[in-house]
Amino acid sequence: MKVTSVADPFLPLCQRLLPTRLAGLSLALLKATALELAILAGHVLLYPSGIIQERRGPSCPLPAPEGATELPTEAKPPVVLLHGFIDNRSVFVLLRRNLAQHGRQRVESLNYSPLTCDIRTAADLLGRHIEEICERTGSRQVDVVGHSLGGLIARYYVQRLGGDLRVRTLVTLGTPHAGTRVAPLANAHPIVRQMRPGSELIEELSGPAPGCRTHFVSFWSDLDHLMDPLESACIDHPDLRAENIQVSGIGHLALPVHPAVATGIRQALDAVRPKDASASRAGGLTVA
């Protein structure tokens, strides 16, 4: 799948001024940056609609699109969406629609406060939210999709708070699993400090996690401007069943929005995996 080539007219100039490989990289970066700016503008418009926590009744699944094939409830547990730093559930508007169109009838979002100063506190809130969902829907487990910081919160819940009993599959999008060094001036915020390489929280997550039952799928981008180094968005842990999928051609903000990534997320959630699989695997997804 290809993103519209907004910068193609500039290619001959880039090739004259730069070496071929560098020109190709510059073109990809230019296209990704243009897409990031467009997504940012759209998200600013949608942001107010996601400020209030969503409310669900005892049984209020998303309406099934016409022609959608429904699989047994046990095969498709509820999906919980968890946003990133200083964001809200509005970032998942397109992903929610995509999941609903392909048979995921129970999709819910959790807004944690932008004033939250501790990942551990947010992880505890996520745990209580998931318990409420399981009680309300009668489901034994849920799947979780976390963007950026949301993925780190969900991972802490799974690894450190016993959440592997409830979370079947955790998909993370541009999450700094090994910490990120980007924007050093942001260290004034406690959560940013927790996301730094070598922080106490990152060290906690690198510790032993024997018997963890959750399957992890991490999508990371080669043009993610918030990951430093880029590979910090990969999961590298001997005790975790993890799959790292590289996305080529888009940036950080596009990960929860792009349709090709949404397809990859659906495939990750619907995959049938042996329960005793423990080896980390890698894959790739090109969006350029």
C-alpha positions in Angstrom: 0.0 0.0 0.0 1.4 3.4 -0.9 0.9 6.8 0.6 0.1 9.6 -1.9 3.4 10.8 -3.4 3.2 14.4 -2.3 6.9 15.1 -2.9 7.4 13.3 -6.3 8.1 16.6 -8.2 11.1 17.3 -6.0 12.8 13.9 -6.7 14.9 15.0 -9.7 16.3 18.0 -7.7 17.0 15.7 -4.7 18.8 13.2 -6.9 21.0 16.0 -8.4 22.0 17.5 -5.0 22.3 14.3 -3.0 23.7 10.8 -3.4 21.1 8.4 -4.6 20.6 6.6 -1.3 20.4 9.8 0.7 18.0 11.3 -1.9 15.7 8.3 -1.4 15.8 8.7 2.3 15.2 12.5 2.1 12.2 11.9 -0.1 10.7 9.3 2.2 11.3 11.6 5.2 9.7 14.5 3.3 6.6 12.4 2.5 6.4 11.1 6.1 6.7 14.6 7.5 4.0 15.9 5.3 1.7 13.1 6.4 2.6 13.7 10.0 1.6 17.4 9.7 -1.7 16.5 8.0 -2.5 14.0 10.7 -1.6 16.5 13.4 -3.9 19.1 11.9 -6.8 16.6 11.8 -6.1 15.4 15.3 -6.2 18.9 16.7 -9.7 19.3 15.3 -10.8 15.9 16.7 -9.1 16.3 20.1 -12.1 18.1 21.9 -14.4 15.2 21.0 -12.2 12.7 22.9 -11.7 14.7 26.1 -14.7 13.2 28.0 -14.4 9.6 29.0 -16.6 7.4 26.9 -19.6 5.8 28.6 -20.9 2.4 27.9 -24.0 0.6 29.2 -24.2 -3.0 30.4 -24.2 -4.2 26.8 -23.4 -1.7 24.1 -21.3 -3.2 21.3 -20.5 -1.1 18.2 -23.0 -1.5 15.5 -22.1 -4.3 13.0 -21.5 -3.0 9.5 -23.7 -4.6 6.8 -22.1 -7.7 5.3 -19.6 -8.1 8.2 -18.8 -11.7 9.1 -19.2 -12.3 12.9 -17.0 -14.8 14.5 -17.8 -16.4 17.9 -17.4 -14.1 20.9 -14.7 -16.3 22.4 -12.6 -15.9 19.2 -12.8 -12.1 19.4 -12.5 -10.7 22.9 -13.1 -7.0 23.6 -10.4 -4.6 22.4 -9.1 -1.9 24.7 -7.4 1.2 23.1 -5.0 3.2 25.2 -3.7 6.6 23.9 -0.3 8.2 24.3 1.2 11.1 26.2 -0.9 14.3 26.4 -3.5 12.7 24.1 -7.0 11.2 24.3 -9.2 8.5 22.7 -9.9 10.6 19.7 -6.6 9.4 18.2 -8.3 6.0 17.6 -11.3 7.2 15.5 -10.2 5.6 12.3 -8.8 2.4 14.0 -12.0 1.9 15.8 -14.0 2.1 12.6 -11.6 -0.3 10.9 -11.9 -2.9 13.7 -15.7 -2.6 13.7 -15.8 -3.1 9.9 -14.0 -6.4 10.4 -16.1 -7.9 13.1 -14.7 -6.4 16.3 -18.0 -5.4 18.0 -16.6 -4.6 21.4 -14.0 -1.8 21.2 -13.5 0.5 24.2 -11.1 3.3 25.0 -9.6 4.5 28.3 -8.7 8.1 28.9 -6.1 8.6 31.6 -5.7 12.1 32.9 -3.1 14.3 31.1 -2.0 15.3 34.6 -1.0 11.7 35.4 2.6 11.7 36.7 3.3 8.0 37.2 3.1 5.1 34.7 2.4 2.7 37.6 -0.7 4.6 38.7 -2.0 4.7 35.1 -1.3 0.9 34.8 -3.4 0.3 38.0 -6.2 2.4 36.5 -6.0 0.3 33.3 -6.3 -2.9 35.4 -9.4 -1.7 37.1 -10.9 -0.7 33.8 -10.2 -4.1 32.2 -11.7 -5.9 35.2 -14.9 -3.8 34.8 -15.0 -4.7 31.1 -14.6 -8.4 31.7 -17.4 -8.3 34.4 -19.7 -6.3 32.2 -19.2 -8.3 29.0 -18.6 -11.8 30.5 -15.3 -12.0 28.7 -12.4 -13.8 30.3 -9.7 -11.8 28.5 -9.3 -8.7 26.4 -6.9 -7.5 23.7 -5.1 -4.2 24.2 -3.7 -1.8 21.6 -1.5 1.0 23.1 0.0 3.9 21.2 3.3 5.3 22.4 3.1 5.8 26.2 -0.2 3.8 26.2 1.7 0.7 25.2 4.2 1.2 28.1 1.4 1.6 30.6 -0.2 -1.6 29.3 3.0 -3.5 29.4 3.6 -2.5 33.0 0.1 -3.8 33.9 0.8 -7.1 32.1 4.3 -7.7 33.5 4.2 -6.2 36.9 0.5 -6.2 38.0 -0.6 -9.6 37.0 -2.3 -8.4 33.8 -1.1 -11.3 31.8 -4.1 -13.2 33.2 -6.5 -10.8 31.5 -4.6 -9.5 28.4 -4.5 -12.1 25.6 -2.6 -10.0 23.1 -0.9 -6.6 23.6 -0.2 -4.6 20.5 2.0 -1.5 20.9 2.5 1.3 18.4 5.7 3.4 18.6 6.2 2.5 22.3 9.6 3.3 23.9 10.1 -0.2 25.4 13.8 0.4 26.0 13.3 4.1 26.7 13.9 7.1 24.4 16.4 10.0 24.6 14.3 12.4 22.5 13.5 15.9 23.7 15.8 16.1 26.8 14.2 19.4 27.8 11.0 17.5 28.6 12.7 15.9 31.6 10.8 18.2 33.9 7.8 15.9 33.5 7.9 12.8 35.8 6.5 10.5 33.1 9.0 11.6 30.6 11.8 10.8 33.1 10.2 7.3 33.5 10.5 6.8 29.7 14.2 7.5 29.6 16.7 4.6 29.0 18.0 3.3 32.3 15.1 4.7 34.4 13.9 2.7 37.4 10.7 1.8 35.5 12.5 0.7 32.3 14.8 -1.4 34.5 11.7 -3.0 36.2 10.4 -4.0 32.8 13.7 -5.5 31.8 13.6 -7.8 34.8 12.5 -11.4 34.9 8.9 -12.2 33.8 8.7 -16.0 33.9 5.5 -17.6 32.7 4.0 -14.3 31.2 1.0 -15.5 29.3 0.4 -12.4 27.1 1.6 -12.3 23.5 3.3 -9.0 22.5 3.3 -7.5 19.1 5.3 -4.2 18.7 5.0 -2.0 15.6 8.0 0.3 15.2 8.7 2.8 12.4 12.0 3.6 10.7 10.9 7.3 10.6 9.6 7.7 14.1 10.9 11.0 15.3 10.0 10.3 18.9 12.1 7.1 19.3 15.8 7.6 19.9 17.2 5.1 19.1 14.6 3.9 16.7 15.0 0.3 17.9 13.9 1.3 21.4 10.3 0.7 20.2 11.2 -3.1 19.9 10.6 -5.6 22.6 13.7 -7.5 23.5 13.1 -9.7 26.6 13.9 -13.4 27.0 10.8 -14.2 29.0 8.2 -12.6 26.7 6.5 -14.0 23.6 7.1 -11.0 21.3 6.9 -10.1 17.7 8.5 -6.9 16.4 7.1 -5.5 13.1 9.0 -2.7 11.3 6.9 -0.2 9.5 8.7 1.7 6.8 7.6 5.1 5.4 5.5 6.7 8.2 6.1 8.6 11.4 4.9 8.4 15.0 1.5 10.0 14.6 0.5 7.9 11.6 0.9 4.6 13.4 -2.6 4.5 14.9 -4.1 6.1 11.8 -2.7 4.5 8.7 -4.9 1.8 7.1 -2.0 -0.5 6.3 -1.0 -0.5 10.0 -4.6 -1.1 11.0 -4.6 -4.2 8.8 -1.4 -5.4 10.5 -3.1 -4.8 13.9 -6.1 -6.9 12.9 -3.9 -9.7 11.7 -1.9 -9.6 15.0 -5.1 -9.7 17.1 -6.7 -12.5 15.0 -3.6 -14.7 14.8 -3.8 -18.1 16.3 -0.5 -18.8 18.2 0.7 -21.9 20.2 0.5 -21.1 23.9 4.1 -22.4 24.5 5.7 -20.2 21.8 8.4 -18.2 23.4 10.8 -17.1 20.6 10.9 -13.4 19.5 10.1 -12.9 15.9 10.4 -10.0 13.5 8.4 -8.9 10.5 8.1 -6.0 8.2 5.4 -3.7 6.8 6.2 -1.2 4.0 4.1 2.0 3.8 5.9 4.2 1.3 
